[in-house]
């Protein structure tokens, strides 16, 4: 059995994750990991609000 870990950064769009597609095709089990950093809840200079509820639920 092969196992691989994919650590998501700030970009959670699965379609843009070449590593995710490659890993899923090569292993029996895939663990996807994302850390919810509190700084992403705060507004930034590019957005008037923090991370949306839909994105947080993902």
Predicted model as a PDB file, atoms N, CA, C, CB and O in Angstrom, pLDDT in the B-factor column:
MODEL        1                                                                  
ATOM      1  N   UNK A   1       0.838  -1.178   0.000  1.00 85.00           N  
ATOM      2  CA  UNK A   1       0.000   0.000   0.000  1.00 85.00           C  
ATOM      3  C   UNK A   1       0.889   1.248   0.000  1.00 85.00           C  
ATOM      4  CB  UNK A   1      -0.957  -0.006   1.220  1.00 85.00           C  
ATOM      5  O   UNK A   1       1.812   1.361   0.806  1.00 85.00           O  
ATOM      6  N   UNK A   2       0.608   2.159  -0.888  1.00 90.00           N  
ATOM      7  CA  UNK A   2       1.359   3.414  -0.930  1.00 90.00           C  
ATOM      8  C   UNK A   2       0.489   4.537  -0.384  1.00 90.00           C  
ATOM      9  CB  UNK A   2       1.829   3.737  -2.376  1.00 90.00           C  
ATOM     10  O   UNK A   2      -0.720   4.579  -0.610  1.00 90.00           O  
ATOM     11  N   UNK A   3       1.127   5.433   0.328  1.00 91.00           N  
ATOM     12  CA  UNK A   3       0.454   6.542   0.991  1.00 91.00           C  
ATOM     13  C   UNK A   3       1.209   7.818   0.660  1.00 91.00           C  
ATOM     14  CB  UNK A   3       0.370   6.320   2.535  1.00 91.00           C  
ATOM     15  O   UNK A   3       2.440   7.828   0.650  1.00 91.00           O  
ATOM     16  N   UNK A   4       0.491   8.876   0.394  1.00 89.00           N  
ATOM     17  CA  UNK A   4       1.133  10.162   0.108  1.00 89.00           C  
ATOM     18  C   UNK A   4       0.360  11.272   0.798  1.00 89.00           C  
ATOM     19  CB  UNK A   4       1.214  10.421  -1.422  1.00 89.00           C  
ATOM     20  O   UNK A   4      -0.854  11.182   0.981  1.00 89.00           O  
ATOM     21  N   UNK A   5       1.074  12.310   1.173  1.00 88.00           N  
ATOM     22  CA  UNK A   5       0.507  13.482   1.814  1.00 88.00           C  
ATOM     23  C   UNK A   5       0.619  14.667   0.857  1.00 88.00           C  
ATOM     24  CB  UNK A   5       1.220  13.781   3.163  1.00 88.00           C  
ATOM     25  O   UNK A   5       1.683  14.921   0.293  1.00 88.00           O  
ATOM     26  N   UNK A   6      -0.486  15.387   0.680  1.00 85.00           N  
ATOM     27  CA  UNK A   6      -0.475  16.627  -0.102  1.00 85.00           C  
ATOM     28  C   UNK A   6      -0.839  17.751   0.851  1.00 85.00           C  
ATOM     29  CB  UNK A   6      -1.472  16.564  -1.332  1.00 85.00           C  
ATOM     30  O   UNK A   6      -1.906  17.740   1.466  1.00 85.00           O  
ATOM     31  N   UNK A   7       0.050  18.713   0.965  1.00 85.00           N  
ATOM     32  CA  UNK A   7      -0.136  19.838   1.864  1.00 85.00           C  
ATOM     33  C   UNK A   7      -0.582  21.032   1.018  1.00 85.00           C  
ATOM     34  CB  UNK A   7       1.178  20.157   2.668  1.00 85.00           C  
ATOM     35  O   UNK A   7       0.179  21.539   0.194  1.00 85.00           O  
ATOM     36  N   UNK A   8      -1.821  21.473   1.231  1.00 79.00           N  
ATOM     37  CA  UNK A   8      -2.354  22.616   0.502  1.00 79.00           C  
ATOM     38  C   UNK A   8      -1.791  23.906   1.083  1.00 79.00           C  
ATOM     39  CB  UNK A   8      -3.897  22.627   0.549  1.00 79.00           C  
ATOM     40  O   UNK A   8      -1.644  24.047   2.297  1.00 79.00           O  
ATOM     41  N   UNK A   9      -1.483  24.832   0.202  1.00 75.00           N  
ATOM     42  CA  UNK A   9      -1.107  26.170   0.619  1.00 75.00           C  
ATOM     43  C   UNK A   9      -2.360  27.027   0.679  1.00 75.00           C  
ATOM     44  CB  UNK A   9      -0.054  26.784  -0.343  1.00 75.00           C  
ATOM     45  O   UNK A   9      -3.424  26.542   1.065  1.00 75.00           O  
ATOM     46  N   UNK A  10      -2.252  28.256   0.315  1.00 72.00           N  
ATOM     47  CA  UNK A  10      -3.398  29.163   0.338  1.00 72.00           C  
ATOM     48  C   UNK A  10      -4.332  28.921  -0.846  1.00 72.00           C  
ATOM     49  CB  UNK A  10      -2.922  30.613   0.336  1.00 72.00           C  
ATOM     50  O   UNK A  10      -5.496  29.315  -0.782  1.00 72.00           O  
ATOM     51  N   UNK A  11      -3.875  28.300  -1.902  1.00 71.00           N  
ATOM     52  CA  UNK A  11      -4.681  28.043  -3.095  1.00 71.00           C  
ATOM     53  C   UNK A  11      -5.393  26.697  -2.938  1.00 71.00           C  
ATOM     54  CB  UNK A  11      -3.794  28.056  -4.384  1.00 71.00           C  
ATOM     55  O   UNK A  11      -4.762  25.642  -3.010  1.00 71.00           O  
ATOM     56  N   UNK A  12      -6.692  26.741  -2.727  1.00 71.00           N  
ATOM     57  CA  UNK A  12      -7.454  25.518  -2.478  1.00 71.00           C  
ATOM     58  C   UNK A  12      -8.196  25.017  -3.714  1.00 71.00           C  
ATOM     59  CB  UNK A  12      -8.439  25.749  -1.362  1.00 71.00           C  
ATOM     60  O   UNK A  12      -8.978  24.072  -3.611  1.00 71.00           O  
ATOM     61  N   UNK A  13      -7.975  25.618  -4.865  1.00 73.00           N  
ATOM     62  CA  UNK A  13      -8.656  25.156  -6.079  1.00 73.00           C  
ATOM     63  C   UNK A  13      -8.041  23.843  -6.519  1.00 73.00           C  
ATOM     64  CB  UNK A  13      -8.564  26.213  -7.218  1.00 73.00           C  
ATOM     65  O   UNK A  13      -6.875  23.791  -6.910  1.00 73.00           O  
ATOM     66  N   UNK A  14      -8.829  22.784  -6.454  1.00 72.00           N  
ATOM     67  CA  UNK A  14      -8.322  21.440  -6.789  1.00 72.00           C  
ATOM     68  C   UNK A  14      -7.896  21.342  -8.250  1.00 72.00           C  
ATOM     69  CB  UNK A  14      -9.389  20.382  -6.495  1.00 72.00           C  
ATOM     70  O   UNK A  14      -6.944  20.628  -8.565  1.00 72.00           O  
ATOM     71  N   UNK A  15      -8.576  22.038  -9.134  1.00 74.00           N  
ATOM     72  CA  UNK A  15      -8.255  21.960 -10.560  1.00 74.00           C  
ATOM     73  C   UNK A  15      -6.863  22.524 -10.858  1.00 74.00           C  
ATOM     74  CB  UNK A  15      -9.306  22.712 -11.377  1.00 74.00           C  
ATOM     75  O   UNK A  15      -6.249  22.150 -11.857  1.00 74.00           O  
ATOM     76  N   UNK A  16      -6.367  23.409 -10.011  1.00 73.00           N  
ATOM     77  CA  UNK A  16      -5.056  24.029 -10.222  1.00 73.00           C  
ATOM     78  C   UNK A  16      -3.920  23.280  -9.533  1.00 73.00           C  
ATOM     79  CB  UNK A  16      -5.083  25.451  -9.731  1.00 73.00           C  
ATOM     80  O   UNK A  16      -2.768  23.710  -9.602  1.00 73.00           O  
ATOM     81  N   UNK A  17      -4.222  22.192  -8.887  1.00 75.00           N  
ATOM     82  CA  UNK A  17      -3.234  21.468  -8.100  1.00 75.00           C  
ATOM     83  C   UNK A  17      -2.692  20.276  -8.882  1.00 75.00           C  
ATOM     84  CB  UNK A  17      -3.843  21.002  -6.772  1.00 75.00           C  
ATOM     85  O   UNK A  17      -3.219  19.169  -8.773  1.00 75.00           O  
ATOM     86  N   UNK A  18      -1.647  20.497  -9.666  1.00 80.00           N  
ATOM     87  CA  UNK A  18      -1.036  19.411 -10.434  1.00 80.00           C  
ATOM     88  C   UNK A  18      -0.510  18.318  -9.517  1.00 80.00           C  
ATOM     89  CB  UNK A  18       0.096  19.947 -11.311  1.00 80.00           C  
ATOM     90  O   UNK A  18      -0.595  17.134  -9.842  1.00 80.00           O  
ATOM     91  N   UNK A  19       0.030  18.711  -8.381  1.00 78.00           N  
ATOM     92  CA  UNK A  19       0.551  17.744  -7.420  1.00 78.00           C  
ATOM     93  C   UNK A  19      -0.547  16.827  -6.923  1.00 78.00           C  
ATOM     94  CB  UNK A  19       1.206  18.457  -6.246  1.00 78.00           C  
ATOM     95  O   UNK A  19      -0.326  15.628  -6.752  1.00 78.00           O  
ATOM     96  N   UNK A  20      -1.728  17.377  -6.690  1.00 83.00           N  
ATOM     97  CA  UNK A  20      -2.851  16.584  -6.209  1.00 83.00           C  
ATOM     98  C   UNK A  20      -3.259  15.536  -7.238  1.00 83.00           C  
ATOM     99  CB  UNK A  20      -4.038  17.488  -5.877  1.00 83.00           C  
ATOM    100  O   UNK A  20      -3.466  14.375  -6.885  1.00 83.00           O  
ATOM    101  N   UNK A  21      -3.377  15.921  -8.480  1.00 84.00           N  
ATOM    102  CA  UNK A  21      -3.755  14.980  -9.546  1.00 84.00           C  
ATOM    103  C   UNK A  21      -2.713  13.882  -9.699  1.00 84.00           C  
ATOM    104  CB  UNK A  21      -3.936  15.721 -10.882  1.00 84.00           C  
ATOM    105  O   UNK A  21      -3.056  12.706  -9.821  1.00 84.00           O  
ATOM    106  N   UNK A  22      -1.461  14.260  -9.693  1.00 84.00           N  
ATOM    107  CA  UNK A  22      -0.384  13.280  -9.830  1.00 84.00           C  
ATOM    108  C   UNK A  22      -0.364  12.315  -8.648  1.00 84.00           C  
ATOM    109  CB  UNK A  22       0.969  13.988  -9.952  1.00 84.00           C  
ATOM    110  O   UNK A  22      -0.257  11.103  -8.834  1.00 84.00           O  
ATOM    111  N   UNK A  23      -0.465  12.846  -7.450  1.00 84.00           N  
ATOM    112  CA  UNK A  23      -0.430  12.002  -6.257  1.00 84.00           C  
ATOM    113  C   UNK A  23      -1.614  11.038  -6.239  1.00 84.00           C  
ATOM    114  CB  UNK A  23      -0.432  12.868  -4.987  1.00 84.00           C  
ATOM    115  O   UNK A  23      -1.447   9.865  -5.904  1.00 84.00           O  
ATOM    116  N   UNK A  24      -2.795  11.511  -6.592  1.00 85.00           N  
ATOM    117  CA  UNK A  24      -3.987  10.658  -6.574  1.00 85.00           C  
ATOM    118  C   UNK A  24      -3.875   9.510  -7.570  1.00 85.00           C  
ATOM    119  CB  UNK A  24      -5.232  11.485  -6.879  1.00 85.00           C  
ATOM    120  O   UNK A  24      -4.430   8.435  -7.336  1.00 85.00           O  
ATOM    121  N   UNK A  25      -3.181   9.717  -8.654  1.00 89.00           N  
ATOM    122  CA  UNK A  25      -3.057   8.665  -9.661  1.00 89.00           C  
ATOM    123  C   UNK A  25      -1.981   7.637  -9.326  1.00 89.00           C  
ATOM    124  CB  UNK A  25      -2.760   9.277 -10.999  1.00 89.00           C  
ATOM    125  O   UNK A  25      -1.940   6.567  -9.933  1.00 89.00           O  
ATOM    126  N   UNK A  26      -1.112   7.950  -8.370  1.00 90.00           N  
ATOM    127  CA  UNK A  26       0.029   7.081  -8.073  1.00 90.00           C  
ATOM    128  C   UNK A  26      -0.072   6.309  -6.764  1.00 90.00           C  
ATOM    129  CB  UNK A  26       1.259   7.893  -8.048  1.00 90.00           C  
ATOM    130  O   UNK A  26       0.741   5.416  -6.524  1.00 90.00           O  
ATOM    131  N   UNK A  27      -1.044   6.623  -5.908  1.00 91.00           N  
ATOM    132  CA  UNK A  27      -1.070   6.025  -4.575  1.00 91.00           C  
ATOM    133  C   UNK A  27      -2.386   5.326  -4.284  1.00 91.00           C  
ATOM    134  CB  UNK A  27      -0.815   7.082  -3.527  1.00 91.00           C  
ATOM    135  O   UNK A  27      -3.386   5.520  -4.976  1.00 91.00           O  
ATOM    136  N   UNK A  28      -2.358   4.501  -3.230  1.00 92.00           N  
ATOM    137  CA  UNK A  28      -3.572   3.839  -2.773  1.00 92.00           C  
ATOM    138  C   UNK A  28      -4.364   4.728  -1.820  1.00 92.00           C  
ATOM    139  CB  UNK A  28      -3.227   2.519  -2.094  1.00 92.00           C  
ATOM    140  O   UNK A  28      -5.595   4.741  -1.851  1.00 92.00           O  
ATOM    141  N   UNK A  29      -3.656   5.466  -0.977  1.00 93.00           N  
ATOM    142  CA  UNK A  29      -4.295   6.374  -0.035  1.00 93.00           C  
ATOM    143  C   UNK A  29      -3.624   7.737  -0.114  1.00 93.00           C  
ATOM    144  CB  UNK A  29      -4.230   5.815   1.405  1.00 93.00           C  
ATOM    145  O   UNK A  29      -2.401   7.852  -0.195  1.00 93.00           O  
ATOM    146  N   UNK A  30      -4.472   8.774  -0.088  1.00 90.00           N  
ATOM    147  CA  UNK A  30      -3.977  10.143  -0.192  1.00 90.00           C  
ATOM    148  C   UNK A  30      -4.524  10.949   0.971  1.00 90.00           C  
ATOM    149  CB  UNK A  30      -4.378  10.786  -1.550  1.00 90.00           C  
ATOM    150  O   UNK A  30      -5.735  11.002   1.188  1.00 90.00           O  
ATOM    151  N   UNK A  31      -3.634  11.571   1.712  1.00 92.00           N  
ATOM    152  CA  UNK A  31      -4.034  12.445   2.808  1.00 92.00           C  
ATOM    153  C   UNK A  31      -3.840  13.883   2.344  1.00 92.00           C  
ATOM    154  CB  UNK A  31      -3.211  12.150   4.114  1.00 92.00           C  
ATOM    155  O   UNK A  31      -2.745  14.270   1.937  1.00 92.00           O  
ATOM    156  N   UNK A  32      -4.915  14.672   2.409  1.00 88.00           N  
ATOM    157  CA  UNK A  32      -4.851  16.084   2.032  1.00 88.00           C  
ATOM    158  C   UNK A  32      -4.879  16.909   3.315  1.00 88.00           C  
ATOM    159  CB  UNK A  32      -6.036  16.482   1.070  1.00 88.00           C  
ATOM    160  O   UNK A  32      -5.744  16.720   4.169  1.00 88.00           O  
ATOM    161  N   UNK A  33      -3.925  17.822   3.437  1.00 87.00           N  
ATOM    162  CA  UNK A  33      -3.747  18.570   4.668  1.00 87.00           C  
ATOM    163  C   UNK A  33      -3.788  20.061   4.380  1.00 87.00           C  
ATOM    164  CB  UNK A  33      -2.429  18.190   5.352  1.00 87.00           C  
ATOM    165  O   UNK A  33      -3.160  20.547   3.439  1.00 87.00           O  
ATOM    166  N   UNK A  34      -4.541  20.777   5.208  1.00 83.00           N  
ATOM    167  CA  UNK A  34      -4.597  22.237   5.127  1.00 83.00           C  
ATOM    168  C   UNK A  34      -4.685  22.785   6.542  1.00 83.00           C  
ATOM    169  CB  UNK A  34      -5.811  22.719   4.260  1.00 83.00           C  
ATOM    170  O   UNK A  34      -5.535  22.354   7.322  1.00 83.00           O  
ATOM    171  N   UNK A  35      -3.825  23.720   6.879  1.00 81.00           N  
ATOM    172  CA  UNK A  35      -3.876  24.357   8.187  1.00 81.00           C  
ATOM    173  C   UNK A  35      -4.644  25.663   8.073  1.00 81.00           C  
ATOM    174  CB  UNK A  35      -2.453  24.602   8.746  1.00 81.00           C  
ATOM    175  O   UNK A  35      -4.360  26.501   7.218  1.00 81.00           O  
ATOM    176  N   UNK A  36      -5.616  25.813   8.950  1.00 76.00           N  
ATOM    177  CA  UNK A  36      -6.446  27.019   8.981  1.00 76.00           C  
ATOM    178  C   UNK A  36      -5.715  28.097   9.778  1.00 76.00           C  
ATOM    179  CB  UNK A  36      -7.854  26.723   9.603  1.00 76.00           C  
ATOM    180  O   UNK A  36      -5.817  28.153  11.004  1.00 76.00           O  
ATOM    181  N   UNK A  37      -4.993  28.931   9.082  1.00 75.00           N  
ATOM    182  CA  UNK A  37      -4.215  29.994   9.711  1.00 75.00           C  
ATOM    183  C   UNK A  37      -5.147  31.156  10.063  1.00 75.00           C  
ATOM    184  CB  UNK A  37      -3.060  30.471   8.774  1.00 75.00           C  
ATOM    185  O   UNK A  37      -5.857  31.646   9.185  1.00 75.00           O  
ATOM    186  N   UNK A  38      -5.166  31.607  11.311  1.00 75.00           N  
ATOM    187  CA  UNK A  38      -6.049  32.699  11.715  1.00 75.00           C  
ATOM    188  C   UNK A  38      -5.862  33.987  10.907  1.00 75.00           C  
ATOM    189  CB  UNK A  38      -5.835  32.994  13.165  1.00 75.00           C  
ATOM    190  O   UNK A  38      -6.788  34.793  10.818  1.00 75.00           O  
ATOM    191  N   UNK A  39      -4.694  34.192  10.324  1.00 71.00           N  
ATOM    192  CA  UNK A  39      -4.479  35.433   9.564  1.00 71.00           C  
ATOM    193  C   UNK A  39      -5.360  35.488   8.312  1.00 71.00           C  
ATOM    194  CB  UNK A  39      -2.999  35.562   9.166  1.00 71.00           C  
ATOM    195  O   UNK A  39      -5.617  36.575   7.795  1.00 71.00           O  
ATOM    196  N   UNK A  40      -5.827  34.338   7.814  1.00 67.00           N  
ATOM    197  CA  UNK A  40      -6.685  34.334   6.634  1.00 67.00           C  
ATOM    198  C   UNK A  40      -8.123  34.744   6.952  1.00 67.00           C  
ATOM    199  CB  UNK A  40      -6.676  32.964   6.000  1.00 67.00           C  
ATOM    200  O   UNK A  40      -8.925  34.950   6.041  1.00 67.00           O  
ATOM    201  N   UNK A  41      -8.451  34.862   8.238  1.00 70.00           N  
ATOM    202  CA  UNK A  41      -9.786  35.317   8.636  1.00 70.00           C  
ATOM    203  C   UNK A  41      -9.888  36.834   8.581  1.00 70.00           C  
ATOM    204  CB  UNK A  41     -10.123  34.821  10.044  1.00 70.00           C  
ATOM    205  O   UNK A  41     -10.986  37.390   8.590  1.00 70.00           O  
ATOM    206  N   UNK A  42      -8.747  37.496   8.526  1.00 72.00           N  
ATOM    207  CA  UNK A  42      -8.699  38.956   8.552  1.00 72.00           C  
ATOM    208  C   UNK A  42      -8.706  39.527   7.135  1.00 72.00           C  
ATOM    209  CB  UNK A  42      -7.454  39.436   9.312  1.00 72.00           C  
ATOM    210  O   UNK A  42      -8.204  38.899   6.203  1.00 72.00           O  
ATOM    211  N   UNK A  43      -9.278  40.726   6.979  1.00 73.00           N  
ATOM    212  CA  UNK A  43      -9.192  41.396   5.677  1.00 73.00           C  
ATOM    213  C   UNK A  43      -7.734  41.647   5.289  1.00 73.00           C  
ATOM    214  CB  UNK A  43      -9.969  42.727   5.704  1.00 73.00           C  
ATOM    215  O   UNK A  43      -6.867  41.799   6.149  1.00 73.00           O  
ATOM    216  N   UNK A  44      -7.483  41.686   3.995  1.00 70.00           N  
ATOM    217  CA  UNK A  44      -6.141  41.980   3.514  1.00 70.00           C  
ATOM    218  C   UNK A  44      -6.196  43.204   2.612  1.00 70.00           C  
ATOM    219  CB  UNK A  44      -5.538  40.765   2.762  1.00 70.00           C  
ATOM    220  O   UNK A  44      -7.259  43.795   2.419  1.00 70.00           O  
ATOM    221  N   UNK A  45      -5.075  43.572   2.076  1.00 75.00           N  
ATOM    222  CA  UNK A  45      -5.077  44.727   1.171  1.00 75.00           C  
ATOM    223  C   UNK A  45      -5.738  44.395  -0.166  1.00 75.00           C  
ATOM    224  CB  UNK A  45      -3.646  45.216   0.935  1.00 75.00           C  
ATOM    225  O   UNK A  45      -6.047  45.304  -0.937  1.00 75.00           O  
ATOM    226  N   UNK A  46      -5.960  43.114  -0.455  1.00 73.00           N  
ATOM    227  CA  UNK A  46      -6.585  42.700  -1.701  1.00 73.00           C  
ATOM    228  C   UNK A  46      -8.065  42.366  -1.537  1.00 73.00           C  
ATOM    229  CB  UNK A  46      -5.857  41.511  -2.260  1.00 73.00           C  
ATOM    230  O   UNK A  46      -8.787  42.305  -2.532  1.00 73.00           O  
ATOM    231  N   UNK A  47      -8.527  42.153  -0.326  1.00 67.00           N  
ATOM    232  CA  UNK A  47      -9.921  41.782  -0.091  1.00 67.00           C  
ATOM    233  C   UNK A  47     -10.456  42.546   1.117  1.00 67.00           C  
ATOM    234  CB  UNK A  47     -10.059  40.249   0.125  1.00 67.00           C  
ATOM    235  O   UNK A  47      -9.731  42.791   2.081  1.00 67.00           O  
ATOM    236  N   UNK A  48     -11.722  42.914   1.052  1.00 68.00           N  
ATOM    237  CA  UNK A  48     -12.318  43.680   2.149  1.00 68.00           C  
ATOM    238  C   UNK A  48     -12.752  42.781   3.300  1.00 68.00           C  
ATOM    239  CB  UNK A  48     -13.509  44.480   1.643  1.00 68.00           C  
ATOM    240  O   UNK A  48     -13.013  43.264   4.402  1.00 68.00           O  
ATOM    241  N   UNK A  49     -12.829  41.492   3.052  1.00 72.00           N  
ATOM    242  CA  UNK A  49     -13.157  40.547   4.118  1.00 72.00           C  
ATOM    243  C   UNK A  49     -12.168  39.395   4.091  1.00 72.00           C  
ATOM    244  CB  UNK A  49     -14.609  40.024   3.974  1.00 72.00           C  
ATOM    245  O   UNK A  49     -11.406  39.234   3.137  1.00 72.00           O  
ATOM    246  N   UNK A  50     -12.190  38.617   5.123  1.00 68.00           N  
ATOM    247  CA  UNK A  50     -11.305  37.461   5.173  1.00 68.00           C  
ATOM    248  C   UNK A  50     -11.857  36.333   4.312  1.00 68.00           C  
ATOM    249  CB  UNK A  50     -11.117  36.986   6.620  1.00 68.00           C  
ATOM    250  O   UNK A  50     -12.678  36.567   3.425  1.00 68.00           O  
ATOM    251  N   UNK A  51     -11.416  35.138   4.567  1.00 68.00           N  
ATOM    252  CA  UNK A  51     -11.834  33.956   3.814  1.00 68.00           C  
ATOM    253  C   UNK A  51     -13.349  33.756   3.929  1.00 68.00           C  
ATOM    254  CB  UNK A  51     -11.084  32.700   4.318  1.00 68.00           C  
ATOM    255  O   UNK A  51     -13.913  33.879   5.017  1.00 68.00           O  
ATOM    256  N   UNK A  52     -13.993  33.452   2.822  1.00 72.00           N  
ATOM    257  CA  UNK A  52     -15.445  33.268   2.812  1.00 72.00           C  
ATOM    258  C   UNK A  52     -15.843  31.998   3.565  1.00 72.00           C  
ATOM    259  CB  UNK A  52     -15.967  33.211   1.367  1.00 72.00           C  
ATOM    260  O   UNK A  52     -15.026  31.100   3.766  1.00 72.00           O  
ATOM    261  N   UNK A  53     -17.097  31.940   3.973  1.00 76.00           N  
ATOM    262  CA  UNK A  53     -17.612  30.774   4.701  1.00 76.00           C  
ATOM    263  C   UNK A  53     -17.550  29.520   3.838  1.00 76.00           C  
ATOM    264  CB  UNK A  53     -19.057  31.022   5.164  1.00 76.00           C  
ATOM    265  O   UNK A  53     -17.262  28.439   4.351  1.00 76.00           O  
ATOM    266  N   UNK A  54     -17.812  29.639   2.548  1.00 79.00           N  
ATOM    267  CA  UNK A  54     -17.763  28.490   1.628  1.00 79.00           C  
ATOM    268  C   UNK A  54     -16.342  27.934   1.553  1.00 79.00           C  
ATOM    269  CB  UNK A  54     -18.255  28.897   0.210  1.00 79.00           C  
ATOM    270  O   UNK A  54     -16.137  26.721   1.600  1.00 79.00           O  
ATOM    271  N   UNK A  55     -15.388  28.811   1.438  1.00 72.00           N  
ATOM    272  CA  UNK A  55     -13.992  28.363   1.360  1.00 72.00           C  
ATOM    273  C   UNK A  55     -13.538  27.735   2.677  1.00 72.00           C  
ATOM    274  CB  UNK A  55     -13.072  29.540   0.995  1.00 72.00           C  
ATOM    275  O   UNK A  55     -12.813  26.741   2.675  1.00 72.00           O  
ATOM    276  N   UNK A  56     -13.962  28.310   3.793  1.00 70.00           N  
ATOM    277  CA  UNK A  56     -13.602  27.745   5.094  1.00 70.00           C  
ATOM    278  C   UNK A  56     -14.229  26.362   5.279  1.00 70.00           C  
ATOM    279  CB  UNK A  56     -14.046  28.686   6.229  1.00 70.00           C  
ATOM    280  O   UNK A  56     -13.608  25.476   5.867  1.00 70.00           O  
ATOM    281  N   UNK A  57     -15.440  26.171   4.786  1.00 77.00           N  
ATOM    282  CA  UNK A  57     -16.110  24.881   4.932  1.00 77.00           C  
ATOM    283  C   UNK A  57     -15.388  23.802   4.134  1.00 77.00           C  
ATOM    284  CB  UNK A  57     -17.574  24.981   4.482  1.00 77.00           C  
ATOM    285  O   UNK A  57     -15.336  22.647   4.557  1.00 77.00           O  
ATOM    286  N   UNK A  58     -14.831  24.173   2.983  1.00 71.00           N  
ATOM    287  CA  UNK A  58     -14.067  23.216   2.181  1.00 71.00           C  
ATOM    288  C   UNK A  58     -12.911  22.659   2.969  1.00 71.00           C  
ATOM    289  CB  UNK A  58     -13.558  23.865   0.902  1.00 71.00           C  
ATOM    290  O   UNK A  58     -12.153  21.836   2.456  1.00 71.00           O  
TER     291      UNK A  58                                                      
ENDMDL                                                                          
END                                                                             
